[in-house]
């Protein structure tokens, strides 16, 4: 079975760019050292934390921002590249990914990641609202389709875009890969999916200079 390191190594090979990631467990409640660390980054941290309605959501936010800081402190993040970041979290895990963009490369290259636990339940109402009949006929579960759309949504970054306006047009079971398009702009991207007993992870790379066949 493909492990997470091999998954990102394959993405690096396909994209031709360096990819770094940080996957960490969500600590509930947040660790005091994590809060002290974030206080140095966010002077208004106390005010930010008041917006969370539950300790669980607060913990997910803290863990994902600490994972982001871990990546930013890596020596690999040198000054010869700019970086495109994306993050996602569940109740159990927080994930941050970054892809290297050479300084002479246009900044509109973006990534999107989405992380879900396999045991998440989706209501029939939500499935009907978000997916078309053609999408539901693809040989992949609605939850995997959800992560594909969420990752694509983050990569496209289009104003007014919602998941129901994103189409998963094909699924390649051999390579766990989907082709996706936006009904708003016509933009398209390819999404790689990693499925394990612990999580479902989708990684979308949006590069307008590359057309998805």
N, C-alpha and C positions, 0 to 999 in steps of 0.2 A: 504494500500500500504506500502511495506517495505521502511523504511527510511534509510538514509546513515549510521547512527549509528548502526542500526540493521544489515545492510549488513556486516559491518566490524566485528560485534560481531559474526556473523555466520562464517566468515572466520577464526576468532580466534578459534572457536570451532572445525572446520574441521582441521586446521593446528596444533592445540595444542600449539600454540605460541602466545605471545602478539603482537598485531598489533596496531600501532598508525598512525594517519593521520592528515593532515592539509589541508583544502580546503579554499581558499581565493579568493577574487575578484581581477582581474588584474586592477591596477591603471595606467591609461594612461592620461598624461605622468607620469613617476614614481614620487613618493613622495620624497621630499628632505631628509626626515628622513630615508627612506629606503636606499637611496644612501649613506648617511653617515654611516649607519649601515654596509652596504656591504663593504665600504671602509676599515673598520677595519679588514675584513676577506680577502679581495682581495686587496693587496697593489697596484696591477697593474689594478685596476678597470677602470680607465680612458681609458687605452689602450684596455681593453676588450670591452668596450662599443662602441668603434670606428668601430668595425667589423659589427655592426648591420646596415642593409640597411634601416630600418624604425623605427620610434618611437614606433610602435605597437610591433614589435618583441623584441625590447629592453625592453619594459614595461613587456612583458610576462616573459622574462628572469629574470628581477629584482624581480618580484612578486614570481616566483617559488623559487628563491634562498632565499628570505626572509622567505618563508614558510618552506624551509629546515632548516633554522636557528632556526625558532620557534620550530620545532621538536627537534633539537639537544639541545635546552635549556630546554626542558621539564625535570622535575625531574624524570619521569618514566624511562628515559634513564640512568639507573644505570651502575655500573661497573661490574655487574655480567653477562652481556650479551654483545655480539657484535651485530651489527644491519645491516641488508640489506636494502638499500634505493632504491626508484625509484620515479621519478617525471614525471609529464606531465602538459601541459597547453594548453588552447585555448585562443581566444581573450578576453574572459570574465572571465575565471577562471584559477587558478593554484592549482595543487594538488601534495602533497608529501606524500608518505607512507613509513613506516618502519616496519620491522618484527624482533622480537627478536630472536637471535641465541645464545644458551648457549655456553659458552666458550669451552666446550668439544665436540661441534658439528662441523662437517666439514664445511669449509667456502664456499663450492660450492653450498649451498642452496641460491637461489636468487629469487627476486620478480620482477615483471614488471607491471606497470600500464599505462593505456592509457585513456585519457579523450577527448571526442568530444561533440560538441553541436549537438542536433538532426537535426538542419536545414542545416547542411553542405551538399553540393551537391557533388556527385561523378560522374565523366564523364564516359561514356560507355567505352572509351579507357582504363581508369584506371581500371575499373572493369574487363574488359577482360584480362588485363595484370596480375592482382594480384590473381584472383580467378579462380578455376576450375569449370566446369559445375556441378560437384557433390556438391561443396560447395554452389553454387548459388541455388541448389535445396533444401538446408536445410531450415527449416521454420524460417528464421531470415533474416533481411535486410542486404544488402551489407555493410552499415555503421557499423552495429554491428559486422559483420565479420571482418571489418577493425580494429576495436578497439581490437578485440580478437587477431588478428595477431600481431598488434603493441605491445600489452602487452607481448605476448609470445616471440617476437623478443628481447625485453629488458631483459626478464628472461633468455632466452637461452644464450645470449651473445656469439654467435659463429662467428668466423671470416669468412667472405664471405657469411654469411646468408642474404638472402633478403626475402621479404614477399611472393614472389611467390614460395619460397622453404619451406614455412610453410603450413601445411595442417590442416584445421579444419575438423576432421574426424567424429564428431557427435555433436549434439545439443540437450540438454534436456530442453524443454520449461518449464516444471514444476519447475525446480530449477534454470533456467537461467544459465546453465552451459555448457561449451564446452570442448571437449577433442581435444588436439592439438599435432601435432608431427612435428619434423624437418626432412626434407629429407636429410640433410647433415650428421647428426650424429645418427639419429634414436631416439633422445631424445624426451620425451613426457611430457606433463603437463596438468593440468586441469585449466580452466579459468572460474572464476565467473564473471557474468555481472550484473550491476545495471543500470536500465533504468528509467529515470524520465523525466518530461517535460523540464527540464533545461539541462540535460547532459546524455551522455552514458558513463559508466565507466566500464572498464574491468580490472580485477586483476588476474595475473598469478603467481602461485607459482611453481618454478622448484626445485624439490628435487630428485636427481638421485637415492636416496635410496628407493624411493617409485615408484612402477610401476603403471602406469595408466591402469586400466582394460578395 
